[in-house]
Amino acid sequence: MKTKNLFLLLIVLAFTINVYAVEIPKMNVIILDNSKALVAVTKANPGKTVISLESEDGDVVYYKEIYKQSDFKTILDLREVRNGTYKVTAKFGNMLLKRNILFKDGKISVESLKTEYDPVFVYNANQELKY
């Protein structure tokens, strides 16, 4: 009986480790000086990634689509950026990573990383269920 319980515990433990071993993509924004910022994205599996920088008005300042790379780094030129909040995003499939960059009187700060997921829709008997 103890052997059976130990065996079941090992199976559950192995399954749990496997589930949590999935690497979550990461995005870091490092301010180099008042005119440049380094954006670094790392993910486990290569595939399509969309990187963008948008103003709070929705104007796209930078946009890049990356294919077949798991790591990506770029330096953003911020010389023409005026005071306000800008959003740096990295989109992988249904996952979106974003950080806000705040520009105020020549000072630049970066907010913490936020992760969002696209909603999942399930159709059952012609009735839409939202999750």
C-alpha positions in Angstrom: 0.0 0.0 0.0 2.8 2.4 0.9 4.6 1.6 -2.4 1.4 2.4 -4.4 0.9 5.7 -2.6 4.6 6.6 -3.2 4.2 5.7 -6.9 1.1 7.9 -7.2 2.8 10.7 -5.4 5.8 10.5 -7.8 3.5 10.6 -10.8 1.6 13.7 -9.5 4.9 15.3 -8.7 6.3 14.6 -12.2 3.2 16.0 -13.8 3.3 19.1 -11.7 6.9 19.8 -12.5 6.2 19.3 -16.2 3.3 21.8 -16.1 5.3 24.4 -14.3 8.4 23.9 -16.4 6.8 25.9 -19.3 8.8 29.0 -19.7 6.9 32.3 -19.7 8.3 34.8 -22.2 10.1 37.8 -20.8 10.5 41.4 -21.9 12.8 43.9 -20.4 13.2 47.6 -21.1 16.4 49.3 -20.0 16.9 53.1 -20.3 20.4 53.7 -21.7 20.3 57.5 -21.6 17.7 60.3 -22.3 17.6 59.3 -26.0 17.9 55.5 -26.1 16.2 52.4 -24.6 17.1 48.8 -25.0 14.2 46.4 -25.4 15.1 42.7 -24.9 12.6 39.9 -25.5 13.2 36.2 -24.6 10.9 33.2 -25.1 11.3 29.5 -25.2 10.0 28.7 -28.6 10.8 30.6 -31.8 7.8 31.9 -33.7 6.1 35.2 -34.7 6.6 38.0 -32.2 5.3 41.6 -32.7 7.1 44.4 -30.9 5.7 47.9 -30.8 6.0 51.3 -29.1 2.8 53.4 -29.0 2.0 56.8 -27.6 -0.9 57.3 -25.3 -2.8 58.8 -28.4 -2.3 55.5 -30.2 0.4 56.7 -32.6 2.8 53.9 -33.5 6.4 55.1 -33.0 8.0 51.7 -33.6 6.7 48.4 -35.0 8.6 45.2 -35.8 7.5 41.6 -36.6 10.1 38.9 -35.8 10.0 35.4 -37.1 12.0 32.2 -36.1 13.8 33.9 -33.3 13.5 33.1 -29.6 15.6 36.1 -28.5 15.3 39.7 -29.8 17.1 42.9 -28.8 16.7 46.4 -30.3 17.6 49.9 -29.3 14.8 52.4 -29.6 15.6 56.0 -30.6 13.7 58.2 -28.2 15.1 61.6 -29.3 11.8 62.7 -31.0 9.6 61.5 -28.1 7.7 64.2 -26.2 6.4 64.1 -22.6 3.8 61.5 -21.9 3.2 57.8 -21.5 4.3 55.3 -24.1 3.5 51.6 -24.2 6.1 48.9 -25.3 4.4 45.7 -26.1 5.5 42.2 -27.2 2.8 39.9 -28.6 3.2 36.1 -28.9 0.1 34.3 -30.0 -2.5 35.0 -27.4 -0.1 36.5 -24.8 0.8 40.2 -24.6 3.6 41.6 -22.5 3.6 45.3 -21.9 5.6 48.0 -20.0 4.8 51.7 -19.9 7.6 54.2 -20.3 7.0 57.6 -18.8 8.6 60.7 -20.2 8.5 63.9 -18.1 10.8 66.9 -18.4 13.7 64.9 -19.7 13.4 62.1 -17.2 12.5 58.6 -18.2 11.1 55.8 -16.0 9.8 52.3 -16.8 6.8 50.7 -15.1 6.6 47.1 -14.1 5.8 44.3 -16.6 2.1 43.4 -17.2 1.0 40.2 -18.8 -2.4 39.9 -20.6 -4.0 37.0 -22.5 -6.6 37.1 -25.2 -10.0 35.9 -24.1 -11.0 32.4 -24.9 -14.4 31.8 -26.6 -16.2 28.5 -26.5 -19.2 27.7 -28.7 -21.7 25.2 -27.4 -25.1 24.6 -28.9 -25.0 27.9 -30.8 -24.5 29.8 -27.5 -21.4 31.8 -27.0 -19.8 31.4 -23.6 -17.1 33.9 -22.7 -14.3 33.2 -20.2 
